[in-house]
Amino acid sequence: MRYTMILIVLSGGLLAGCTPFLEDLNANLKSVNANLKNVNTGLRGGAGSPSTTLADSDADVCDPVAFKAGFEDQYVANWNHTVIDREGFYRYLSQQRPNAAAARHNYDLYRGKRLSSKGIGRQMEYGVEFNNKGRILNYCQSNSYMKGERAGIQAAGRDLKVLADQEIEMARL
């Protein structure tokens, strides 16, 4: 499912076309960069929290700490996976076609946008645990973590679309 969502986001970005005015592009890039700084600060445990806020947590989430862990784990994993792929793709294109301004622009768009993955990857901590009768011991925590994962995937998809919308369409390859 994660790969399907990433493909949908990337396809939308590629079809979005180029921004006609460089001023709009510059303003949008500044906005995305500010958003990424807020997200990275929040994920590192700083004063802020991800700009896609954890306020999206439903009232039925019984463990907000587990929800936040799931959100952060999936947000960072999806974000970094896509950014690394797009950065590598456009780096390759810029090396193959040094005069392609769109490839250089798109490479610069993704370069340096990886988020810190320090402290993420808590699937084992919040995974479902059963007793010897087959009953779930940690339903609240595991369910909250999974809801956080879903929210993180959705938030990363929205934020990645904003970034992908800033790509300049490449002429036929």
N, C-alpha and C positions, 0 to 999 in steps of 0.2 A: 504494500500500500504506500509506503514511504517513497519508493521509486516512482510510482505512478503519479503521486502528488508533485514530486520534483519535476517530472517530465511535463506535467500540465503547466506548472509555473514557468518553466523555461520556454515552452512553446509559446505561451502568451507573451513573454518578453521578446521573443524573436519576431513575432508577428506585429508587435506594437508599432514598429516603424521608428523613424528617427524624430527627434525633437527639432522643430524648425528654427527655433531661436536659441542661440548659445546662452543668452542671459537666463532664460527659463531653465536650461540644462544646468547651469552653474548654481542657480538657486535651489533646484531640486537635489543636486549632489550635496550641497551644504546641509540640506535638511536630512538627507539619508545619513551623512557622516555624523551629524549631531545625534540622530536616533541610535546609530551603532555605538557611539560613545556611551550613551545612557544604558543601552542593553549590556554592554561589556562591563560597565561599572557595576550594574546590578548583579550580573552573574558572578562577578568576583567577590561579591559580598560587600560592596561599598555602600555609600549612603543611599544611592538610588536603587531602583528596581527596573527590570526590563520595561521598556516603554510600552510594550504590549500588555502591560500590567497583569498582575495576578488577580485583579478584581474580577476577572472573567470567571473565577471559580464559582461554581454553583453553590447554592445554599445547602445542597445535599452532600457536599464534601465534608466528611467528618474529621479529616486530618489535614489541615492546611500545610503543615510541614512536608508531608508526603506529596501533596499536590504540587507544591513549589519545586520539590526535587524532581518529580516527573516532568514538569514544565521545563525546567532548566536543562535537564538531560536531553530531552528531545529537541528543544529549540537549538541548542548548541550543536548537536549531532547533525540535524538537518541543515542548519545554516552553513556549518563548516564543510559538509559534504558537497553542497552545491557551489559554494564559493571556491573551493579548491578545484573542482571540475571546470568551472567557467574560467577561472584564472589560468589554469593550465592550457585550456583550449585557445584562449585569446593570446597567450604568450607564444604558443606554437604558431598561430596565424601571423602574429607580428614579426616573428623571426623569419617565416617563409616569405612574407611580403612586407619588407621594411618601409615601403612607401604607403602602406594602407593605414590612413589616419584613423579609420573606424576601428580597426583591430587594435591599434595602440590605445585609443580611447577606452575601448571595452576592457582591455587588459588592465589599464590603470584604474578602471572602475572597480574591479574585483581585487586587485592587488592590495594586500595589507588589511583585508576586511575579516580575516579569521578571528573568531572569538576564543578566548582562553578556555581550555577544556579542563583546567585544574579543578578538581572536586566534583566532576560529573561522573556519571556511570554508576548509579546506585540501584540498578535493576535487581541485583541480588539482595540488597538490603530490604527492598519493598516487595519482593516477589511473593507469590502466594505460598503459604505454609499450611500443611495439613497435619492433623493429629492422627493417631493410629486408627481412628474410626472413619477417617476420610472427611472430617469436618474442617472447614477453613478456620485457622486460628487468628489470622490477621486480616480479616475482610476489610475493615475500615482503612487500614494503611495501604493495602495493595490496591483497593478500588480507587482511593484518592490519588495514588501514584499514577494509575492508568488514566484517570481523568486528566491529570496534569500533563501526561504524555500527549494525549489528544489535543489539549489546548496548546501545547508547545509546538506541535506539528502545524496546527492551523496558524498560529502567530508567525512562525518562521516562514510559512508559505506567503502570508500577506506581506511581510517585510521583504522577502526575496522578490516578490512581484514588483514592489516599489523600486528596488535596485535594478531588476531586469528591464523595467520600463525606461531606464536611463541609457540603455545600450543604443548604440548607433547601428542601424541596419547595415549589414555588409552587402556589397554588390555580389552578384553571382560568383560563386567560388570556382 
